[in-house]
Amino acid sequence: MSRRRITIKDVATRSGVHASTVSRVLNPETRGMVSEALAQKVLAIAEGLGYRRNPLASGLRTRRSYMVGVLIPDLSNPVFPPIVRGIERTLSANGFIAILADCANNEQTEQAMVENLQSRQIDGLILATAHRKDPVIEACLASGMPLVLVNRSVARADVSAVVNDDELGIRLALEHLTGLGHTRIGYVGGPQSTSTGYDRYRAFLKVARRIGIAVTPEIIVNAEAFSEPAGKQAFLRILESGKELSAVVAANDLLALGGYDALAARGQRCPDDLSITGFNDMPFIDRCQPPLTTVHIPHDGLGVQAALLLLERIADPDARARRVRLKPSLALRGSTRRLDATAAALKPRPARPAARART
Amino acid sequence: MSRRRITIKDVATRSGVHASTVSRVLNPETRGMVSEALAQKVLAIAEGLGYRRNPLASGLRTRRSYMVGVLIPDLSNPVFPPIVRGIERTLSANGFIAILADCANNEQTEQAMVENLQSRQIDGLILATAHRKDPVIEACLASGMPLVLVNRSVARADVSAVVNDDELGIRLALEHLTGLGHTRIGYVGGPQSTSTGYDRYRAFLKVARRIGIAVTPEIIVNAEAFSEPAGKQAFLRILESGKELSAVVAANDLLALGGYDALAARGQRCPDDLSITGFNDMPFIDRCQPPLTTVHIPHDGLGVQAALLLLERIADPDARARRVRLKPSLALRGSTRRLDATAAALKPRPARPAARART
């Protein structure tokens, strides 16, 4: 069924010139070596025959594949599609294409995928999968592969990364809550093996202490995953700790949704019984009930910057590693409410025995 | 910074055998031509040196790249990530990788991307971008490229496709509504240039007539895009038509969310003033307010089946085209309510002049 591929030789035969002349014409960088008239003639014949350049073969000559690997921990987490779109659009505008791989949050799969991508001689790699201690990243750096981390990072200074300013994000959430009169504020964090989980947790400790919030172990629970079920479990632990909190800062939107589930399981409601803030501002979170007040991260921008940084590194693999930190903002919605000081003092809310019995 | 690549020659020198012997050992299909003991020795040395097969070069020999192009109209539409995950997982399990491209709903971009993918000698292509009349698909078929359509399709019988059974989906939605006592049911469709828009519209006409619903032009509006703003406009047209409807079937979830917006703009609510059903069951739609009753499509399954069908076609490009139709189910949630016959008769609801003035 498939037709024979048109080669440079076919174009040469039809044009009555040598194949090397056709090759010069077809490469924009060497086209100036032949006359303009001849170049136009050869180009017209190549187009008429349906000649298509073979980057597989020219990739072998130039040692460049114009392919970039992009590894995502979980494409069904709504924060990643906008990052991928930003990466893909930027690479495409620069003549590169993205090979996307989703490792389903599995480190062994990730390792195998990186090896597969490297064996295809990709020109570089963008990883959204980083763990704070990450043998995959160590191996990539050791191999000299141009590498950029996006969204998550590692502590090493010799790897380029584009991340959100997580400390600013936590500060925005905390200042918003204290501005509404909250002082008893808990924290539901993410896995400490990721930089996002770790940095947001450290930021909460730092900012909370600075603005005078009593930080005790009971009001902080780091969930085992950035997921709704893990968030629900973490919120339940805080809600059942006996500490009377009026608000909780969550380290991402899925954890915050788990908080909604934990409240529902106890017959309580957000924000009436507990104000909750999220982190990410993932698509459609503004349509949840209640719409989530959350730290907005410019995910598309993270993707764009990561692609630009990688293109820089591909052009100059020995350039110094750079770290780009984008600024988040706060999206104000319905999951946080002003604390009525009198009411709060009269009837401290949480952990009602009756409600608890229902769970 | 980058280290020199280990070649077959390096392995041969270290093993004390000829390069062609190493080549035979490294290819599982020719390994039987050398002794088991020698093969094990060469493999151990290759691994010790960190030899990595170069599929770019072996792809030139076998004329296979083990790469598949996957073209998505819009990765930020939440139905596509699960399809991509299903495709990617299935391809990966079979030694192929996916090159993902997002054409941002732009036909010219799509054309350019397909040409780019073809020039990289992909072994096949999965398109989620089909329009009912689609020059890109015509060109792919003409080139003999193994091709599978997913989610959307074309009317031609000679192209393989994996789609949802849209007529069954519309029937499930309509029977659910009539079971709740609704008889005045409208329809907000999608763009008629896509098979999903067209097939669901035809299915509504067919099923509605069969179950005795009065179908008049005023109660049907096909939106210009599968998006929330287009859905809002379409719902407003129906709500302002003067026809007193108690329910609307929407051709996808984003259109249904646009219906929520249209009601809100008129000071009305779902399902109190209008029951709405969606189509897709996209992630997190169960958390919207109200949670959307919708036709659940097994998107991951669409992706898996599309990948399997493409692998079949790559193995046998002359095999007959196949069409796989997956069965949807109905996800019952809070956007539909039982119609109180008496109340409905007493105070026919829609298009309140007061509310309308507010918009």
Interface residues (C-beta under 8 A of the other chain):
Chain A: M1 S2 R3 R52 R53 N54 P55 L56 A57 G59 L60 S65 M67 L75 S76 P78 F80 P81 P82 V84 R85 E88 R89 S92 I97 A98 I99 L100 A101 D102 A104 M113 E115 N116 L117 Q118 S119 R120 Q121 S143 G144 M145 L257 Y260 P283 F284 I285 R287 C288 Q289 P317 D318
Chain B: M1 S2 R3 R52 R53 N54 P55 L56 A57 G59 L60 S65 M67 L75 S76 P78 F80 P81 P82 V84 R85 E88 R89 S92 I97 A98 I99 L100 A101 D102 A104 M113 E115 N116 L117 Q118 S119 R120 Q121 S143 G144 M145 L257 Y260 P283 F284 I285 R287 C288 Q289 P317 D318
